[in-house]
């Protein structure tokens, strides 16, 4: 269900006023964006620094315009807005360190929760690199995976095209507002993507122009949505290595295609392989590292909920993962109020599903 005008205004005001981390802290304290703006001054002083406190107190001058623009856009077929806390918020992305507060969607929303693989690489690939991106993506799409990339020139575009050519689905995570396509040369590709029941995604508000800092940041969404990340070609300073690093930090598989020792576009992949990425020469090499889709049709990295675990508690378990995690980190991932989260953790602890460690650290227990 799309948010009404009041809820939409609260979300936009929150995201326009403070940093994502501060916004998640406030949501953890209040429970909803509307309630955030009713928090007492003492709570706000605790959650925000002086500059963010000042920005929070003054609604953006263009807020009404943003809300009206968003409502008009959301009224169009295929346009949607995914909010942190929505029941269908993708669990893989929720389990990352910095899940976006909201995501603007154009296309098939349900693709966000399908088994997905990121395919990324150079904006200036060799001809063979472009062919590899297209061929690998096509083979992986035929195997049942949604291909995730960034709609950039070069490898990204070839990855999207390969998935579409194979009759598969693809997700393009972009670094601008969804009311524009960047780069312009990929406008036809974006239109083809939408005509083929795929999906465009952005965490940036409508009207957000091209800003260099937004592109490395969007890479965390590409990595977070995916079970693994395949780097086709990349220079040593490539943004694709940021995506690969974020994927590794989130516990996802990282794959790299080797190339000539004389090619600058192969050096990033070779660096990844030295750091532990799997060297792959075919799509089958990638598939061998992933659980068979037939065994876990919904999402291979998500455990099925035991019959006696309510949906909300299972969502909390999935957000925890299996590594020790602090209460603050869990609040940031889930967006739950502290009291509600503490009560849920206590219930899981009494049920033997969660262990409480020293220093308000919690760890999920393996099912016995």
C-alpha positions as CSV (number, residue, x, y, z in Angstrom):
1,X,0.0,0.0,0.0
2,X,1.4,3.4,-1.0
3,X,1.7,6.0,1.8
4,X,-0.8,8.7,2.3
5,X,0.1,12.4,2.0
6,X,0.9,12.7,5.8
7,X,3.1,9.6,5.9
8,X,4.8,10.5,2.7
9,X,5.5,14.0,4.0
10,X,7.0,12.7,7.2
11,X,9.3,10.2,5.4
12,X,10.5,12.9,2.9
13,X,11.0,15.4,5.7
14,X,13.0,12.9,7.7
15,X,15.2,11.8,4.8
16,X,15.8,15.3,3.6
17,X,16.7,16.6,7.1
18,X,19.1,14.2,8.7
19,X,21.6,11.5,7.7
20,X,20.4,7.9,7.1
21,X,22.1,6.7,10.3
22,X,20.4,9.5,12.4
23,X,17.1,8.8,10.8
24,X,17.3,5.1,11.7
25,X,18.1,6.1,15.3
26,X,15.1,8.3,15.4
27,X,12.9,5.6,13.9
28,X,14.2,3.1,16.5
29,X,13.1,5.5,19.2
30,X,9.8,6.6,17.8
31,X,8.6,3.7,15.7
32,X,7.3,5.8,12.7
33,X,8.3,8.9,10.9
34,X,5.2,10.8,12.1
35,X,6.1,9.9,15.7
36,X,9.7,11.0,15.2
37,X,8.5,14.6,14.9
38,X,6.7,14.3,18.2
39,X,9.8,13.2,20.2
40,X,10.7,15.3,23.2
41,X,13.6,17.7,22.9
42,X,15.8,15.6,25.2
43,X,15.4,12.5,23.0
44,X,16.3,14.6,19.9
45,X,19.4,16.0,21.6
46,X,20.5,12.5,22.4
47,X,20.1,11.2,18.8
48,X,21.3,14.2,16.8
49,X,24.3,16.4,16.7
50,X,23.9,20.2,16.8
51,X,23.9,20.7,13.0
52,X,21.5,17.9,12.3
53,X,19.3,19.1,15.2
54,X,19.1,22.5,13.5
55,X,18.2,20.9,10.2
56,X,15.6,18.7,11.8
57,X,13.9,21.6,13.4
58,X,13.3,23.4,10.1
59,X,11.3,21.6,7.5
60,X,12.8,21.8,4.0
61,X,11.4,24.8,2.1
62,X,10.6,22.6,-0.9
63,X,8.9,19.8,1.2
64,X,5.4,20.6,-0.1
65,X,6.7,20.6,-3.7
66,X,8.4,17.2,-3.0
67,X,5.3,15.7,-1.6
68,X,3.1,16.9,-4.6
69,X,5.7,15.7,-7.1
70,X,6.0,12.3,-5.4
71,X,2.2,11.8,-5.3
72,X,1.9,12.6,-9.0
73,X,4.7,10.2,-9.8
74,X,3.3,7.4,-7.5
75,X,-0.1,7.7,-9.2
76,X,1.5,6.4,-12.5
77,X,1.2,2.7,-13.3
78,X,4.2,0.7,-12.1
79,X,5.5,3.4,-9.8
80,X,5.9,2.5,-6.1
81,X,7.7,3.3,-2.9
82,X,9.2,0.7,-0.6
83,X,9.7,1.8,3.1
84,X,11.9,0.4,5.8
85,X,9.6,-1.7,7.8
86,X,7.3,-2.8,5.0
87,X,6.5,-6.5,5.2
88,X,8.1,-7.2,1.8
89,X,11.3,-5.2,2.5
90,X,14.0,-7.6,1.1
91,X,15.5,-9.6,4.0
92,X,19.0,-9.7,2.4
93,X,19.1,-5.9,2.2
94,X,17.7,-5.5,5.7
95,X,20.5,-7.6,7.1
96,X,23.2,-5.2,5.8
97,X,24.8,-2.5,7.8
98,X,23.1,0.4,6.1
99,X,19.7,-0.5,4.6
100,X,18.1,2.4,2.8
101,X,15.1,4.1,4.5
102,X,13.1,4.1,1.4
103,X,13.4,3.0,-2.3
104,X,11.6,4.4,-5.2
105,X,10.5,1.7,-7.6
106,X,9.5,1.6,-11.3
107,X,8.5,-1.9,-12.4
108,X,8.1,-5.3,-10.7
109,X,8.4,-4.7,-6.9
110,X,8.5,-8.5,-6.2
111,X,11.9,-8.9,-8.0
112,X,13.5,-7.4,-4.9
113,X,13.0,-10.6,-3.0
114,X,14.0,-13.1,-5.8
115,X,17.3,-14.9,-5.8
116,X,19.6,-12.3,-7.3
117,X,23.2,-11.9,-8.4
118,X,25.1,-8.7,-8.9
119,X,27.1,-8.4,-12.1
120,X,29.4,-5.3,-12.2
121,X,32.5,-4.0,-13.8
122,X,34.2,-1.3,-15.8
123,X,32.4,1.5,-17.7
124,X,35.1,1.1,-20.3
125,X,35.5,-2.7,-20.7
126,X,37.4,-4.5,-23.5
127,X,35.2,-6.1,-26.2
128,X,35.8,-9.4,-24.5
129,X,34.8,-8.0,-21.1
130,X,31.5,-6.7,-22.5
131,X,30.9,-10.1,-24.2
132,X,31.7,-11.9,-20.9
133,X,29.2,-9.7,-19.0
134,X,26.5,-10.4,-21.5
135,X,27.2,-14.1,-21.7
136,X,27.5,-14.7,-18.0
137,X,24.4,-12.7,-17.2
138,X,22.4,-14.5,-19.8
139,X,23.5,-17.9,-18.5
140,X,22.8,-16.9,-14.8
141,X,19.4,-15.5,-15.8
142,X,18.5,-18.8,-17.6
143,X,19.4,-20.6,-14.4
144,X,16.8,-18.6,-12.5
145,X,18.7,-15.6,-11.0
146,X,17.7,-12.0,-11.3
147,X,20.7,-9.9,-12.5
148,X,21.4,-6.8,-10.4
149,X,23.6,-4.0,-11.8
150,X,23.8,-0.2,-11.9
151,X,22.6,0.9,-15.4
152,X,26.1,2.4,-16.1
153,X,27.8,2.2,-19.5
154,X,30.0,-0.8,-20.2
155,X,29.7,-3.9,-18.1
156,X,26.5,-2.8,-16.3
157,X,24.6,-2.2,-19.5
158,X,25.9,-5.5,-21.0
159,X,24.8,-7.4,-17.8
160,X,21.2,-6.0,-18.1
161,X,21.1,-6.7,-21.8
162,X,22.3,-10.3,-21.3
163,X,19.6,-11.0,-18.8
164,X,16.9,-9.5,-21.0
165,X,18.2,-11.3,-24.1
166,X,17.9,-14.6,-22.2
167,X,14.3,-13.9,-21.3
168,X,15.2,-13.2,-17.6
169,X,14.7,-10.4,-15.2
170,X,17.1,-7.6,-14.1
171,X,17.2,-4.9,-11.5
172,X,18.9,-1.6,-12.2
173,X,19.9,0.4,-9.1
174,X,20.6,4.0,-10.1
175,X,22.2,7.0,-8.5
176,X,19.7,9.7,-9.5
177,X,16.0,10.3,-9.0
178,X,13.8,7.9,-11.1
179,X,12.3,10.7,-13.1
180,X,15.5,10.8,-15.1
181,X,17.9,8.3,-16.7
182,X,21.6,8.6,-16.4
183,X,23.6,8.2,-18.6
184,X,21.3,9.4,-21.4
185,X,22.8,6.8,-23.7
186,X,21.0,4.1,-21.6
187,X,17.5,5.6,-22.0
188,X,16.5,2.9,-24.5
189,X,17.9,0.2,-22.2
190,X,15.9,1.6,-19.3
191,X,12.7,1.6,-21.4
192,X,13.4,-2.0,-22.6
193,X,14.0,-3.1,-19.0
194,X,10.6,-1.7,-18.0
195,X,8.9,-3.2,-21.0
196,X,10.3,-6.6,-20.0
197,X,8.8,-6.6,-16.5
198,X,12.1,-5.8,-14.8
199,X,12.8,-3.1,-12.2
200,X,14.4,0.3,-11.7
201,X,15.4,1.2,-8.1
202,X,16.7,4.4,-6.4
203,X,16.9,5.6,-2.8
204,X,17.1,9.2,-4.1
205,X,14.1,11.5,-4.2
206,X,12.6,12.5,-7.5
207,X,14.5,15.4,-9.0
208,X,17.9,14.3,-7.6
209,X,20.5,15.2,-10.2
210,X,23.7,13.5,-11.1
211,X,26.0,13.7,-8.1
212,X,29.3,11.8,-8.1
213,X,29.0,10.8,-4.4
214,X,25.7,9.0,-5.0
215,X,27.1,6.3,-7.3
216,X,29.5,4.6,-4.9
217,X,26.8,4.8,-2.2
218,X,24.2,3.1,-4.4
219,X,26.6,0.2,-4.7
220,X,25.7,-1.0,-1.2
221,X,22.1,-1.7,-2.5
222,X,23.4,-3.6,-5.5
223,X,25.5,-5.8,-3.1
224,X,22.8,-6.0,-0.5
225,X,20.1,-7.3,-2.8
226,X,22.3,-10.1,-4.1
227,X,23.5,-13.5,-3.0
228,X,26.8,-12.9,-4.7
229,X,28.7,-10.4,-6.7
230,X,30.5,-11.1,-10.0
231,X,33.1,-8.6,-11.1
232,X,33.7,-9.0,-14.9
233,X,36.5,-6.4,-15.5
234,X,37.7,-3.6,-13.2
235,X,40.7,-1.3,-12.8
236,X,42.4,-1.2,-9.4
237,X,40.5,2.0,-8.5
238,X,37.2,0.9,-9.9
239,X,33.9,1.5,-8.1
240,X,33.1,-2.1,-8.8
241,X,35.6,-3.1,-6.2
242,X,33.5,-1.1,-3.7
243,X,30.6,-3.2,-4.6
244,X,32.7,-6.4,-4.2
245,X,34.0,-5.2,-0.8
246,X,30.5,-4.4,0.4
247,X,29.3,-7.8,-0.8
248,X,32.1,-9.6,1.1
249,X,31.4,-7.5,4.3
250,X,27.7,-8.6,4.1
251,X,28.8,-12.3,3.9
252,X,28.0,-12.7,0.2
253,X,30.0,-14.7,-2.4
254,X,32.4,-12.7,-4.5
255,X,33.5,-13.9,-8.0
256,X,36.0,-12.5,-10.4
257,X,36.8,-13.3,-14.0
258,X,40.6,-13.2,-14.7
259,X,42.1,-11.5,-17.7
260,X,45.4,-10.7,-19.2
261,X,48.2,-9.6,-16.9
262,X,48.8,-6.7,-19.3
263,X,45.3,-5.3,-19.2
264,X,44.6,-2.5,-16.7
265,X,40.9,-3.7,-16.7
266,X,42.0,-7.0,-15.3
267,X,44.0,-5.8,-12.4
268,X,41.0,-5.2,-10.1
269,X,39.8,-8.7,-10.7
270,X,43.2,-10.1,-10.0
271,X,43.4,-8.1,-6.8
272,X,40.0,-9.6,-5.7
273,X,41.2,-13.1,-6.5
274,X,44.3,-12.6,-4.4
275,X,42.0,-11.4,-1.5
276,X,39.9,-14.6,-1.7
277,X,37.4,-14.1,-4.5
278,X,36.6,-17.2,-6.5
279,X,38.2,-17.2,-9.9
280,X,35.5,-18.1,-12.4
281,X,35.7,-19.1,-16.1
282,X,32.1,-20.0,-16.7
283,X,28.7,-19.4,-15.3
284,X,28.7,-22.9,-13.9
285,X,31.7,-22.0,-11.7
286,X,29.4,-19.3,-10.1
287,X,26.4,-21.7,-9.8
288,X,28.5,-24.3,-8.1
289,X,29.1,-21.9,-5.1
290,X,25.4,-21.2,-4.6
291,X,22.6,-23.4,-3.2
292,X,20.4,-25.0,-5.8
293,X,17.4,-22.8,-6.4
294,X,15.1,-25.9,-6.3
295,X,16.0,-26.4,-2.7
296,X,15.3,-22.8,-1.6
297,X,13.0,-21.2,-4.1
298,X,12.3,-18.0,-2.2
299,X,15.8,-16.9,-1.3
300,X,18.7,-19.3,-0.8
301,X,20.3,-17.3,2.0
302,X,17.2,-17.1,4.2
303,X,16.2,-19.8,6.6
304,X,12.6,-20.9,6.6
305,X,10.7,-19.9,9.7
306,X,9.9,-22.6,12.2
307,X,6.1,-23.2,12.4
308,X,5.9,-21.9,15.9
309,X,7.8,-18.6,15.3
310,X,5.6,-15.5,14.5
311,X,6.5,-13.6,11.3
312,X,7.8,-10.6,13.3
313,X,10.1,-12.7,15.4
314,X,11.4,-14.6,12.3
315,X,12.1,-11.2,10.7
316,X,14.1,-10.3,13.7
317,X,16.1,-13.5,13.6
318,X,16.9,-13.0,9.9
319,X,18.0,-9.4,10.7
320,X,20.4,-10.8,13.3
321,X,22.1,-13.2,11.0
322,X,24.4,-15.6,12.9
323,X,27.2,-13.2,14.0
324,X,27.1,-11.4,17.4
325,X,25.3,-8.1,17.1
326,X,24.7,-5.2,19.4
327,X,21.3,-3.8,20.4
328,X,22.0,-0.5,18.7
329,X,22.9,-2.3,15.4
330,X,19.7,-4.4,15.6
331,X,17.6,-1.2,16.1
332,X,19.2,0.3,13.1
333,X,18.5,-2.7,10.9
334,X,15.0,-3.3,12.1
335,X,13.7,0.2,12.8
336,X,11.9,-1.2,15.9
337,X,11.5,0.9,19.1
338,X,14.0,-0.1,21.8
339,X,11.3,-1.3,24.2
340,X,9.7,-3.5,21.6
341,X,13.0,-4.9,20.4
342,X,14.2,-5.7,23.9
343,X,10.9,-7.5,24.7
344,X,11.2,-9.6,21.5
345,X,14.8,-10.5,22.2
346,X,13.8,-11.6,25.7
347,X,11.1,-13.9,24.3
348,X,13.6,-15.4,21.9
349,X,16.2,-15.8,24.7
350,X,13.6,-17.6,26.9
351,X,12.8,-19.8,23.9
352,X,16.4,-20.7,23.5
353,X,16.7,-19.1,20.1
354,X,19.0,-16.2,21.1
355,X,21.9,-16.0,23.5
356,X,22.6,-12.8,25.4
357,X,26.3,-12.1,25.6
358,X,28.2,-9.5,27.6
359,X,27.8,-5.9,26.8
360,X,24.3,-6.0,25.4
361,X,25.4,-8.3,22.5
362,X,23.1,-10.9,21.1
363,X,23.7,-14.0,19.0
364,X,21.3,-16.2,17.2
365,X,21.6,-19.9,18.2
366,X,21.7,-22.6,15.6
367,X,18.6,-24.8,15.5
368,X,19.3,-28.0,17.3
